[in-house]
Amino acid sequence: MKSLQVKLSVLAVILGMGAAFATVQHRAFSDRKWSFDPASGHYTDITGQQVGTDYNCDPGSSVCTATYPQGQDPNSNAANPLSVETGLFN
């Protein structure tokens, strides 16, 4: 009986850890997130910052943030971002 309780406890821990990892959004470590300043026309690296906590994108139709592969600097080559968030960065 005690062996069954230990096995069930281990199974519960493994399932809990699996569920925790399954619900985390995947982000490639090689991707970089950049904010865009329309006044200067320059991008600033904001990788690791969270929308709503570190910055906001107010409603708007311009580029607020863009994600590029590591090694691509959008200030010199802004073509083909992986993803774009529209709005006004602040």
C-alpha positions as CSV (number, residue, x, y, z in Angstrom):
1,M,0.0,0.0,0.0
2,K,2.8,2.4,0.9
3,S,4.5,1.7,-2.4
4,L,1.4,2.6,-4.3
5,Q,1.2,5.9,-2.4
6,V,4.8,6.8,-3.3
7,K,4.2,5.9,-6.9
8,L,1.1,8.0,-7.1
9,S,2.9,10.9,-5.4
10,V,5.7,10.7,-8.0
11,L,3.2,10.5,-10.8
12,A,1.4,13.6,-9.5
13,V,4.6,15.6,-9.3
14,I,5.6,14.5,-12.9
15,L,2.2,15.4,-14.3
16,G,2.2,18.8,-12.5
17,M,5.7,19.7,-13.9
18,G,4.6,18.6,-17.4
19,A,1.5,20.7,-17.2
20,A,3.5,23.7,-16.0
21,F,5.9,23.4,-19.0
22,A,3.1,22.9,-21.4
23,T,1.4,26.1,-20.5
24,V,4.5,28.4,-20.9
25,Q,4.6,30.2,-24.2
26,H,7.6,29.2,-26.2
27,R,10.1,31.9,-27.1
28,A,13.2,31.2,-29.0
29,F,16.3,32.6,-27.1
30,S,17.7,33.7,-30.5
31,D,14.8,36.1,-31.2
32,R,15.2,39.8,-30.2
33,K,12.3,42.2,-29.6
34,W,12.6,45.8,-30.6
35,S,10.5,48.9,-30.0
36,F,10.1,51.5,-32.7
37,D,10.3,55.2,-32.2
38,P,8.4,56.9,-35.1
39,A,9.9,60.3,-34.2
40,S,13.5,59.2,-34.7
41,G,12.8,56.2,-37.0
42,H,15.1,54.0,-34.8
43,Y,14.5,50.7,-33.1
44,T,15.6,50.0,-29.5
45,D,16.2,46.4,-28.2
46,I,13.6,45.6,-25.4
47,T,14.2,41.8,-25.3
48,G,12.9,40.4,-22.0
49,Q,10.5,43.2,-21.2
50,Q,6.8,42.5,-20.9
51,V,4.0,44.5,-22.3
52,G,1.8,46.0,-19.6
53,T,4.6,45.8,-17.0
54,D,7.7,47.4,-18.7
55,Y,6.0,49.1,-21.6
56,N,2.6,49.7,-23.3
57,C,1.5,49.9,-26.9
58,D,-1.3,52.5,-27.1
59,P,-3.8,51.9,-29.9
60,G,-2.5,53.0,-33.3
61,S,-1.6,51.7,-36.7
62,S,2.1,52.1,-36.7
63,V,4.7,49.5,-35.5
64,C,5.0,49.4,-31.7
65,T,7.3,46.4,-31.4
66,A,8.8,44.0,-33.9
67,T,10.6,40.7,-33.3
68,Y,13.7,39.8,-35.4
69,P,16.1,36.9,-35.4
70,Q,19.2,37.4,-33.3
71,G,21.9,39.1,-35.3
72,Q,19.5,41.1,-37.5
73,D,19.5,44.8,-36.5
74,P,16.4,46.4,-37.8
75,N,18.1,49.8,-37.7
76,S,20.2,48.6,-40.7
77,N,17.8,46.0,-42.1
78,A,14.2,46.3,-41.1
79,A,12.9,43.8,-43.7
80,N,11.1,40.6,-42.7
81,P,10.3,40.7,-39.0
82,L,9.2,37.5,-37.4
83,S,6.2,39.3,-35.8
84,V,4.9,42.9,-35.4
85,E,2.7,44.5,-32.7
86,T,0.9,47.6,-33.8
87,G,0.4,50.7,-31.7
88,L,2.3,53.6,-30.1
89,F,5.2,52.5,-27.8
90,N,5.4,54.1,-24.4
